[in-house]
Amino acid sequence: MEIKEAQAKVDQWIQTLGVRYFNELTNMAVLMEEVGELARIMARRYGEQSEKESDKNKDLGDEMADILFVLCCLANQTGIDLDTALVKNLEKKTERDATRHHENPKLKS
């Protein structure tokens, strides 16, 4: 599925089941909440914190999808085509960082 298609599916879900979009600031807060949930699982599962029993069955992909869903909501609300935005962002990073990471001694094995 392309991002554009994901944005359309999220919009369709909002229009049929979600009643309406939360306002942009509410969705920004929801996005931060979802990122926090992912960070908690990552810190406990892959970091140095011990994983709580209640977190052991959390689906990492589902948590990432929650973030993508809210990001699509925000993009839809603000008129952003994420396909186009990502292409432009990758072009910017490619131009800016063409040699930067290769020259970083911290990234060498």
N, C-alpha and C positions, 0 to 999 in steps of 0.2 A: 504494500500500500504506500503510495506517495503521501507526503505530508499534506499536500493540498486535499487529498481524499480524506485524510484523517480529520482535517479541519472541517470538512463538509459533514462527515459522520458525527462529529461532536456537535456541530450546529443543529443537525437533524435531531439528535438526542435531546438537546436543550429545548428545541421547539416542541417536541412531542411528549417528553417525559419530565423534563426539568422545569417546565412552566415558563421560565425566563432566565436570562443570565443574571447572576449576582453582579452588583456594580464592580467596576474595575478595581477599586481599592479593596473591596472584600475579596475578590479573586486573587489579588496580589497577596493578601494575608493568607488565604487558603494555600496558595503556591508555596509560601514560606513554611507553612505547617507541613505540607507534604514533603518538602525537601528535608525538613527536620526529621520526619519519620524515616526516610531513607538513610539519613546520616546516622540515626540511632542504630539501625540494623547493621550498617556498614561498620561502624565503630565497634560494635559488639561481635560481629561475625568475623571480620577481617582485621580489626584493630586489637588493641591491648586490653580492652574492657571485656569482662566475662559476659557471655550471652545469657540473658534472663530466660527462664523456662518459657515465659509467655511470648518471647520473641523468636523462639526456635522454629516455629512453623510459619513465620511470616514469609511471604513470597516476594522476593526481591524484584522480580519482573513486574508484579502487580503494583508495587510501590513506585517503580519508575513510570509505569503507565498512568498512575494517578497524577504524577507531575506533568506528563505529556498532555493529559486531558485538560488540566487547568491552564497549561501554556497555550493550548489550542483555543481555549475560551478567551484568554486575553488577546491572542492574535486576532481572533474573529471580531472581538469588541473594538479593537483599535485599528482595524483595516490592514493588518499585516499579513502578507502572503509569506508564510514561513519557508516554502520552497525557494522563492526568490531571495529571501533574507539569508538563508543558509548558503546558497550559492555565492552571494556577494561576500558573506563572512569568510567562507573558505578562500575566495580569491584574495581578500585582504590579508588573511593569515599567511597564505602562500607567498605573497609579495613581501610582507614584513618579516617573515620568519624563515625564508628560503634557506639560510645557512645558520641562523642563530642557534638552533637546537643541536645541530651537528658540531658546532664549535663549543658547546657547553661541556666542560670537563666533568661536571657533576652527572651528566647523562651517559657517560662512557662506562662500560662494564668494568 
